[in-house]
Amino acid sequence: MTSVGAEISRETGSFAETKVKLRVLLVEDNAADAELVLRALRGSGFEVISDLVQSADDFRRMVRSNCPDVVLADYNLPQWTGMEALEMLRHEGVDVPLILVSGALGDVKAVECIKQGATDYVLKDSLTRLPTSVRRALQEKELRRQRKKAEQDLSQKVEELARSNADLEQFAYVASHDLQEPLRMIANYTQLLAERYRGKLDEQADKYIGYSVDGAVRMQGLIQDLLKFSRVGTEEIEPRTTESRAVVEQAVKNLQAAIQESGAVVKWNGLPAVIADPAQLTQVFQNLIANAIKFHGAVTPVIQIGAENKNHEWVLTVSDNGIGIPAKSWQDIFVIFRRLHTRTEYPGNGIGLSVCKKIIERHGGKIWIEAQAKPGCCFKFTLPMETLSKAAQAGQA
């Protein structure tokens, strides 16, 4: 924080008070008027260091060599105007408040100048108002500085978080990939032990070998699922105009064996074209349909897929008539490896919905679960509409 900003931010809105150092750049062609301006500031608690300029060249040179805390500019000068000084400040890229101090400035012209970026205007016959205007201008400048710093800090944190997430995803990918081979060896040899020595040792030994085989196989499944999850975050996506109907048809084709075994009925209608990576969108529908089949309970699974246009994006729905999910678990189900049932009840490692969430978020959408009147689950997710921006269309060309 600048010394001026620190002093001003400690003030409580009264007129003053403690001496505040203030560097002022005066744009004025009348020395007597300039002295009156400085006297008004000094009489209200400012310790003023001032520079006086009359030409645009001198103004530009002074801003570059001794950047002021505030510029006090007459509106009309022989060769240029105070508003031209504002343009020069913008061109130099400095945040310095400019207050117009003029002998005569109509209300219409004053409002126009403020709309163009002037901080305030003070008439020369009302200089008692100038210190208050300067304090307010400095406070606003300090608030802008603090906001800019907060935005920069937030941007830096976001970049650090993104970098950290990318590193974690890369680590998960490498670790899960490298663990596969030693784990495969463990699983193979424990299975050989089970085949060769089952029944030849006592019952307790058979049980221990069974635990080892089961643990190794489950660990293999977890590692493979972790690898799948990591790939979702590391693989490049290619969003393009995609017919969601064709994607659903492909997902149903991939699940044909499970559909035939369970007798499931999958219905869809009115599915639109969306902007998505076809392969990853297929994975989303495949996971949601597979979950509906797996958790169908005692009834024949019926899965309904639809879409609606809301707020310039598509909201796609996958609903079923299965056992449903308690409302208290609606957020937990999207966490990787989070399961609501034991493995003896339903197989799997609890990765399907977390993969769906990651894919949809990478496409700029969101996924959630909603209540429905009938039993079962109703998943919804959003995707961009078919209309592409010119930049996106050019990138695909």
ZIURZI-V22334 format. One line per field, one symbol per residue. phi: phi as a letter, one per 40 degrees, with the letter a starting at -180 (. if undefined). psi: psi as a letter, one per 30 degrees, with the letter a starting at -180 (. if undefined). burial: # if it has 9 or more other C-alpha atoms within 8 Angstrom, else .. A space follows every 10 residues. Layout:
phi: ???
psi: ???
burial: ???
//
This chain:
phi: .ccccccccc cbhcchiccb cacbbcbabb cccccccccc cccbgbccbb bbbbbccccc cccccbccca bbbccbbdba bccccccccc ccgbcbcbbc bbcaaccccc cccccchcca bbcccbcccc dccccccccc cccccccccc cccccccccc cccccccccc cccccccccc cccccccccc ccdcccbcgc bccccdcccc cccccccccd cccccccccc cdcbccbbca cbcccccccc ccccbdcccc ccgcbbbaag cccbcacdcc cdcccccccc ccccbcgccc cbbbbaaacb fgacbcbbba bccgbddcbc cccccdgcbb bccccachbg bdcccdcccc cccgbababb cbccchbbcb abaccccbcd ccccccc
psi: kleeeeeeff lgflgabkkk kkjkjkjkgj eeeeeeeeee eefggkjkkl kklfleeeee eeeeeiklek kjkkejlefa lefeeeeeee efhkjkkkkk jlekjleeee eeeeeffkel kkkfghfffe eeeeeeeeee eeeeeeeeee eeeeeeeeee eeeeeeeeee eeeeeeeffe eeeeeeeeee eeeeeegkff aleeeeeeee eeeeeeeeee eeeeeeeeee eeffkklikl kkjfeeeeee eeefgeeeee efgkkkkllh klkljljeee eeeeeeeeee eeeehfbflk kjkkkalljk hglkjkkjll haflkkefge eefgkkgjkf llffekllgh feeeeeeeee efggalklkl llellaljkk lklllekkle eeeeff.
burial: ...######. .........# ########.. ..##..##.# ##.#####.. .###...### .##....### #####.#..# ###.##.### .....##### ##.......# ..##...### ####..#..# #.###.###. ##........ .......... .....#..## .##..##.## ..##.##..# #.##..##.. .....#..## .##..##.## #######.## ####....## #####.##.# ##..#..##. .#.###.#.. #.######.# ########## ###.##...# #######... ..######## ####.....# ..####.#.. .....#..## ########## #.#.###.#. ....###### ######.... ..#....
//
